[in-house]
């Protein structure tokens, strides 16, 4: 009952401020203030204020909030410990991925650490009669670079 009265008073005061703002020729701001001031009376009319007031003064509701807080604290604590230890699902996934990579091709993606060797040079082919002029300069450049 008290919450409904307070909400009605807040709405009435907001509508009064909206009227004064409209009198000062600031109609857009007045309309916005009026919209905000109608929200509390709308909540009273829908019954939401009564539900919130009943919840706020209910020891059972506060015990429920306490239980939810304890559950959240347990989740947060276990997550922090899991991160601190470096374990958890992410660690298990990482180990599974590395095991898959090693099982499929352990040296396929490993970089070569030995001395570099050049591939064997291919024997030069004799150019065809019609294309000898077209690619002779390109072949010279490629031979110069050992390709």
Secondary structure, DSSP 4 states (H G I P E B T S, - for coil): -HHHHHHHHHHHHHHHHHHHHHHTT-HHHHHHHHHHHHHHHHHHHHTHHHHHHHHHT-HHHHHHHHHHHHHHHHHHHHHHHHHHHT-SHHHHHHHHHHHHHHHHHTTTSSPP-S---PPPPPPPPPPPTTTHHHHHHHHHHHHHTT-
